[in-house]
Amino acid sequence: MKFGIIINRKWIDRSASDPYHKLYSYVSEMEELGYDLAWCGQHRFSDKTAFGGDTATEPSAPLAMLAPLMARTTRMKFATNIMLLPAHHPLEVAEEINTLQEMSGNRFILGAGIGYKPDEFENVGWNFKTRARRFEECLEVLRLALTGQPFSYSGNFFNYDDVMITPPPLPGTHTPLWVGAVSEPAMLRAARLGDGWEISFSEHMLELAEKVKRYRGLAAEHGRPATVALMRDVHVVPKREDIDPEFLSNVIKVWQSYDDLSATADRDELSKEVMFGGKQVTLEEFAPHRAVVGTPEDCCREMESIRDLVNPEYFFITPTGVPDPEQQMRELRLFAREVMPHFRD
């Protein structure tokens, strides 16, 4: 298993002479601690997002934000989770990706999805209602464009005759195209068109196990790779009494905000009752198979269950229940020292 950490704008100090200094230091330390990948999402035209709450922690221009971070690291990979691909022109995305790969030594993975906010598409002239069909064409165009070879394409949204993207990819390399999916149709799309599936942090592990098995089988039928990148809320503390009493309410607030914005994920019955029915539960009742919480020993037990049920290639740590970046940093250090080594490939 490989491990990914989030990049968000909370590390940016816009009042400083070097606004990105803390973010650069954060990424460098995460690489030194042994994390394999750093990821960021994307949202546009809003100063607040579901994931970030009252401040927009997901960048509007993720590829531009990742470039200097990649330049300051040597081993760590970087991914988008997710980039709003159908809100962009695929040829421009291909140019930027191949430039990133050339600059970084092929350390970028495109994680893409269809999005769920109409203004993020309509403000740049794209039809929100056609985004799923346009997304599929974008993936098809990218597979051709990223080769750096001349190609032609005829679709409903994009048509090209003998076009070529520069720079070409580095010799012997290609860019993985992962699909972020929170619904059954999106999972099927990931199996048919993607190289991997970025899985929502809100899916229940017992229900997810069968879905992952289906995904891998369907991907094999389509001749596609089937990398699984599983997102999970993590809260690791030295002692159980250090567990933040606000952790569960923070998680619930974020999950609810996604549904309020029509980003509805597949949820188990208890999660639905908690999210929408006002059911009161304890963290001990809610966390198993939904989050990785507690002491390093507690977290190792949950990670063992995740490995047994799904065995993802990548484990993405999401901080929805721990919004303070300094606390996130402390917990990532503890996780790297006392949990991560037990689950390395």
C-alpha positions as CSV (number, residue, x, y, z in Angstrom):
1,M,0.0,0.0,0.0
2,K,1.1,3.5,-0.8
3,F,0.0,6.6,1.1
4,G,-1.2,10.0,0.0
5,I,-1.6,13.3,1.9
6,I,-3.7,16.4,1.0
7,I,-2.4,19.7,-0.2
8,N,-4.7,22.6,0.7
9,R,-4.6,26.4,0.7
10,K,-4.7,26.6,4.5
11,W,-0.9,26.4,4.4
12,I,-0.7,29.6,2.3
13,D,0.1,32.8,4.2
14,R,-1.0,35.6,1.9
15,S,0.4,38.3,4.3
16,A,3.9,36.9,4.2
17,S,6.7,37.9,1.8
18,D,6.9,34.2,0.7
19,P,3.2,33.1,0.8
20,Y,3.9,29.5,-0.1
21,H,6.8,29.0,2.3
22,K,4.8,26.9,4.8
23,L,3.3,24.8,2.0
24,Y,6.7,24.1,0.5
25,S,8.0,23.1,4.0
26,Y,4.9,20.9,4.5
27,V,5.4,19.0,1.3
28,S,9.1,18.6,1.9
29,E,8.6,17.1,5.3
30,M,5.9,14.8,4.1
31,E,8.3,13.4,1.5
32,E,11.0,13.0,4.1
33,L,8.5,11.1,6.3
34,G,7.9,8.6,3.5
35,Y,4.6,9.6,2.1
36,D,4.3,8.5,-1.6
37,L,1.9,11.0,-3.0
38,A,0.4,14.5,-2.4
39,W,-3.0,15.3,-3.9
40,C,-5.4,18.3,-4.2
41,G,-8.8,18.9,-5.5
42,Q,-10.3,21.7,-7.6
43,H,-13.1,24.2,-7.2
44,R,-13.7,27.4,-9.1
45,F,-15.5,30.7,-8.6
46,S,-16.1,30.4,-4.8
47,D,-14.4,31.5,-1.7
48,K,-15.8,28.5,0.2
49,T,-16.3,24.8,-0.6
50,A,-17.9,21.7,1.0
51,F,-14.5,20.2,1.8
52,G,-12.9,23.5,3.1
53,G,-15.9,25.0,4.8
54,D,-15.7,28.8,5.2
55,T,-12.5,29.0,3.2
56,A,-11.7,27.5,-0.2
57,T,-8.9,25.0,0.6
58,E,-9.1,23.4,-2.9
59,P,-7.2,25.4,-5.6
60,S,-9.0,26.8,-8.7
61,A,-5.8,26.1,-10.8
62,P,-4.5,22.8,-9.4
63,L,-1.9,22.2,-12.1
64,A,-0.3,25.6,-11.7
65,M,-0.3,25.1,-7.9
66,L,1.4,21.7,-8.2
67,A,4.2,22.7,-10.5
68,P,6.4,24.5,-7.9
69,L,5.7,21.7,-5.3
70,M,6.9,19.1,-7.8
71,A,10.0,21.2,-8.5
72,R,10.8,21.2,-4.8
73,T,10.5,17.4,-4.4
74,T,12.3,14.5,-5.9
75,R,10.4,11.3,-5.2
76,M,6.8,12.1,-4.3
77,K,4.1,11.8,-6.9
78,F,1.3,14.3,-7.2
79,A,-2.3,13.8,-8.2
80,T,-5.5,15.8,-8.6
81,N,-8.4,14.4,-6.7
82,I,-10.3,15.6,-8.5
83,M,-9.8,18.0,-11.4
84,L,-13.0,19.2,-13.1
85,L,-11.9,17.8,-16.5
86,P,-15.1,18.6,-18.5
87,A,-14.8,22.3,-17.4
88,H,-11.5,22.5,-19.4
89,H,-10.5,22.1,-23.0
90,P,-8.7,18.7,-23.3
91,L,-5.9,19.9,-25.6
92,E,-4.9,22.6,-23.1
93,V,-5.0,20.1,-20.3
94,A,-2.8,17.8,-22.3
95,E,-0.2,20.5,-22.9
96,E,-0.1,21.3,-19.2
97,I,0.2,17.7,-18.2
98,N,3.1,16.9,-20.5
99,T,4.9,20.0,-19.4
100,L,4.4,18.9,-15.7
101,Q,5.7,15.5,-16.6
102,E,8.7,16.8,-18.4
103,M,9.5,19.1,-15.5
104,S,9.0,16.5,-12.7
105,G,10.4,13.3,-14.3
106,N,6.9,11.9,-14.8
107,R,5.5,12.2,-11.3
108,F,2.0,13.4,-12.1
109,I,-1.3,11.5,-12.1
110,L,-4.5,13.1,-13.4
111,G,-7.5,12.3,-11.2
112,A,-10.6,13.6,-12.9
113,G,-14.3,13.8,-12.4
114,I,-17.5,15.4,-13.7
115,G,-18.1,17.8,-10.9
116,Y,-21.4,18.8,-9.4
117,K,-21.6,22.7,-9.3
118,P,-23.2,24.2,-12.4
119,D,-21.4,27.6,-12.2
120,E,-18.0,25.9,-12.5
121,F,-19.0,25.0,-16.0
122,E,-21.4,27.7,-17.2
123,N,-19.0,30.5,-16.2
124,V,-16.5,29.3,-18.8
125,G,-19.1,28.5,-21.5
126,W,-19.6,24.7,-21.0
127,N,-23.0,23.1,-20.6
128,F,-23.4,21.6,-17.1
129,K,-25.9,19.0,-18.2
130,T,-23.7,17.5,-20.9
131,R,-20.6,17.2,-18.6
132,A,-20.7,13.4,-18.3
133,R,-20.7,12.9,-22.0
134,R,-18.1,15.6,-22.5
135,F,-16.0,14.0,-19.7
136,E,-15.8,10.7,-21.6
137,E,-14.7,12.5,-24.8
138,C,-12.1,14.4,-22.8
139,L,-10.6,11.1,-21.6
140,E,-10.6,9.7,-25.1
141,V,-8.9,12.9,-26.4
142,L,-6.3,12.9,-23.6
143,R,-5.2,9.3,-24.3
144,L,-4.4,10.3,-27.9
145,A,-3.0,13.8,-27.2
146,L,-0.7,12.8,-24.3
147,T,1.2,10.5,-26.7
148,G,2.7,13.5,-28.4
149,Q,1.9,11.9,-31.8
150,P,-0.3,13.5,-34.5
151,F,-3.9,12.3,-34.2
152,S,-7.4,13.0,-35.4
153,Y,-10.6,12.7,-33.4
154,S,-14.3,13.0,-34.3
155,G,-16.9,13.4,-31.5
156,N,-20.0,15.2,-30.4
157,F,-18.0,17.9,-28.6
158,F,-14.5,17.8,-29.9
159,N,-13.2,17.4,-33.5
160,Y,-9.5,17.5,-34.5
161,D,-7.7,16.8,-37.8
162,D,-4.0,16.0,-37.6
163,V,-3.2,17.8,-34.3
164,M,-0.1,17.2,-32.1
165,I,0.6,18.2,-28.5
166,T,4.0,19.4,-27.5
167,P,6.1,18.7,-25.5
168,P,5.8,14.9,-26.1
169,P,5.9,12.6,-23.1
170,L,9.3,11.5,-21.7
171,P,10.6,8.4,-23.5
172,G,8.9,5.2,-22.2
173,T,6.4,7.0,-20.0
174,H,2.6,7.7,-19.9
175,T,0.3,9.6,-17.6
176,P,-2.2,7.5,-15.6
177,L,-5.8,8.8,-15.8
178,W,-7.8,8.1,-12.7
179,V,-11.5,8.7,-12.3
180,G,-13.1,10.1,-9.2
181,A,-16.4,8.4,-8.6
182,V,-19.1,8.5,-5.9
183,S,-21.9,6.8,-7.6
184,E,-22.6,3.5,-9.4
185,P,-22.6,5.0,-13.0
186,A,-19.4,6.9,-12.2
187,M,-17.7,3.7,-10.9
188,L,-18.7,1.9,-14.2
189,R,-17.2,4.8,-16.1
190,A,-14.0,4.5,-14.1
191,A,-13.8,0.8,-15.0
192,R,-14.5,1.4,-18.7
193,L,-12.3,4.5,-19.3
194,G,-9.9,5.0,-16.5
195,D,-6.6,3.6,-15.2
196,G,-7.8,3.9,-11.6
197,W,-10.6,4.8,-9.3
198,E,-10.5,7.5,-6.6
199,I,-13.0,6.4,-4.0
200,S,-15.0,8.8,-1.8
201,F,-14.2,8.9,2.0
202,S,-17.9,8.4,2.8
203,E,-18.3,4.9,1.5
204,H,-18.8,2.1,4.1
205,M,-16.0,-0.5,3.8
206,L,-18.3,-3.6,4.0
207,E,-20.4,-2.3,1.2
208,L,-17.4,-1.1,-0.7
209,A,-15.7,-4.4,-0.8
210,E,-18.1,-6.0,-3.3
211,K,-18.1,-2.8,-5.4
212,V,-14.3,-2.8,-5.6
213,K,-14.4,-6.5,-6.7
214,R,-16.9,-5.6,-9.4
215,Y,-14.8,-2.6,-10.5
216,R,-11.6,-4.7,-10.9
217,G,-13.5,-7.4,-12.8
218,L,-15.1,-4.8,-15.2
219,A,-11.8,-3.0,-15.7
220,A,-10.2,-6.3,-16.7
221,E,-13.0,-7.0,-19.2
222,H,-12.2,-3.6,-20.8
223,G,-8.5,-4.2,-20.7
224,R,-8.0,-1.3,-18.3
225,P,-5.7,-1.1,-15.3
226,A,-7.6,-1.0,-12.0
227,T,-5.6,1.0,-9.4
228,V,-7.7,1.8,-6.3
229,A,-7.1,5.0,-4.4
230,L,-9.2,4.9,-1.2
231,M,-9.9,8.1,0.7
232,R,-10.5,7.8,4.4
233,D,-11.0,10.2,7.3
234,V,-8.0,9.7,9.7
235,H,-7.6,10.9,13.3
236,V,-4.6,9.4,15.0
237,V,-3.7,10.4,18.6
238,P,-1.1,9.2,21.2
239,K,-3.8,8.2,23.7
240,R,-7.6,7.7,23.3
241,E,-8.3,10.5,25.7
242,D,-6.7,12.8,23.1
243,I,-9.4,12.1,20.6
244,D,-11.0,15.4,19.6
245,P,-14.6,15.5,20.8
246,E,-15.5,17.5,17.7
247,F,-14.1,15.0,15.3
248,L,-17.3,13.2,14.5
249,S,-19.4,16.4,14.2
250,N,-16.7,17.9,11.9
251,V,-16.9,14.8,9.6
252,I,-20.8,14.9,9.6
253,K,-20.8,18.6,8.7
254,V,-18.6,18.0,5.7
255,W,-20.5,15.0,4.5
256,Q,-23.8,16.9,4.8
257,S,-22.4,19.9,2.9
258,Y,-21.5,17.7,-0.1
259,D,-25.1,16.3,-0.2
260,D,-26.4,19.9,0.1
261,L,-24.5,20.7,-3.1
262,S,-25.9,17.6,-4.9
263,A,-22.6,15.6,-4.7
264,T,-24.5,12.6,-3.3
265,A,-22.4,9.5,-2.6
266,D,-23.5,6.0,-2.0
267,R,-24.1,5.7,1.8
268,D,-24.9,2.9,4.2
269,E,-28.1,3.1,6.2
270,L,-26.6,4.3,9.5
271,S,-24.8,7.1,7.6
272,K,-28.1,8.2,6.0
273,E,-29.8,8.2,9.4
274,V,-27.0,10.3,10.9
275,M,-26.7,12.7,7.9
276,F,-30.4,13.3,7.2
277,G,-32.4,11.8,10.1
278,G,-30.6,13.5,13.0
279,K,-29.7,10.2,14.6
280,Q,-27.2,10.6,17.4
281,V,-24.4,8.2,17.6
282,T,-21.1,7.9,19.4
283,L,-17.7,7.9,17.6
284,E,-17.3,4.3,18.7
285,E,-20.5,3.4,16.9
286,F,-19.9,5.4,13.8
287,A,-16.1,5.0,13.1
288,P,-15.7,1.3,12.3
289,H,-15.5,0.7,8.5
290,R,-16.0,4.5,8.0
291,A,-12.9,6.2,9.4
292,V,-9.5,5.4,10.9
293,V,-9.6,6.8,14.4
294,G,-7.8,6.4,17.7
295,T,-4.3,5.4,18.9
296,P,-1.8,4.0,16.4
297,E,-2.9,0.5,17.6
298,D,-6.5,1.3,16.9
299,C,-5.6,2.7,13.5
300,C,-3.6,-0.4,12.6
301,R,-6.6,-2.6,13.4
302,E,-8.8,-0.6,11.1
303,M,-6.1,-0.5,8.4
304,E,-5.8,-4.3,8.6
305,S,-9.6,-4.5,7.9
306,I,-9.2,-2.1,5.0
307,R,-6.4,-4.3,3.6
308,D,-8.4,-7.4,4.0
309,L,-11.6,-6.0,2.5
310,V,-10.3,-3.9,-0.4
311,N,-6.4,-3.9,-0.4
312,P,-6.1,-0.5,-2.2
313,E,-2.9,0.4,-4.0
314,Y,-3.2,3.9,-2.5
315,F,-4.6,5.1,0.8
316,F,-5.5,8.8,0.7
317,I,-5.7,10.5,4.1
318,T,-8.5,13.1,4.3
319,P,-8.6,15.6,7.2
320,T,-12.3,16.4,7.2
321,G,-12.6,15.8,10.9
322,V,-9.3,17.6,11.8
323,P,-9.6,21.0,10.1
324,D,-6.6,22.6,11.9
325,P,-3.5,22.3,9.6
326,E,-1.0,22.2,12.5
327,Q,-2.9,19.3,14.1
328,Q,-3.0,17.6,10.8
329,M,0.8,17.9,10.6
330,R,1.2,16.4,14.1
331,E,-1.1,13.5,13.2
332,L,0.6,12.8,9.9
333,R,3.9,12.6,11.7
334,L,2.5,10.1,14.1
335,F,0.8,8.1,11.4
336,A,4.0,7.9,9.4
337,R,6.0,6.7,12.4
338,E,3.7,4.2,13.9
339,V,1.0,3.1,11.4
340,M,2.3,3.4,7.8
341,P,5.4,1.1,8.2
342,H,3.1,-1.9,8.9
343,F,1.3,-1.6,5.6
344,R,4.1,-0.9,3.1
345,D,4.2,-2.9,-0.1
